[in-house]
Amino acid sequence: MLYNHTITDHFLHPQNIGALNDADGIGEVGSISCGEVVRIFIKINDGVIIKTGFEVFGGAAAIAGASVLTELVKGKTTDEALHLADSGKLDTLLDGLPPSRLKSAVFVCEALQAAIKNYYDNNGIVYDLFEFALGCSMCDGCGDEFV
């Protein structure tokens, strides 16, 4: 399976890989039984994402997508990051991703949303629940929801 330059570069040279011990928000989607898990870590200062990290159990598309997204959200407010995750910009960067791997981009975006929701919940920040995915939208019946 051939991937475009962006996917290949971020897969071979992932940015922000690894957990953040001082994360303010952690989001996880997927399950081992589905074959893919994405966990995103965010560190926030004054409402701005200043540091990111990720862990992935999955293939090249998930690793590349997490690398791309964690780079894109640095320096953004949580609202901007939520809009970015929901706007399809990750799909644009990963243009050419085979249809069978599109769920990887969705998982990465949902993991970011879950990390921001986790940050809001931990800090008593009021939010509109409809801003967030309510579970693993691409799985067919595994029943897992993001943490």
Protein Blocks (a to p, Z undefined) as FASTA:
>chain_A
ZZdfklmmmmmmcghiacdfkbcbdcdedjfklopacddddddeehiafbdcddddddfk
lmmmmmmmmmmmgopafklmmmmmmnommmmmmgoiafklmmmmmmmmmmmmmmmmmmmm
mnopacdfklpccbjfkbghkopacZZ
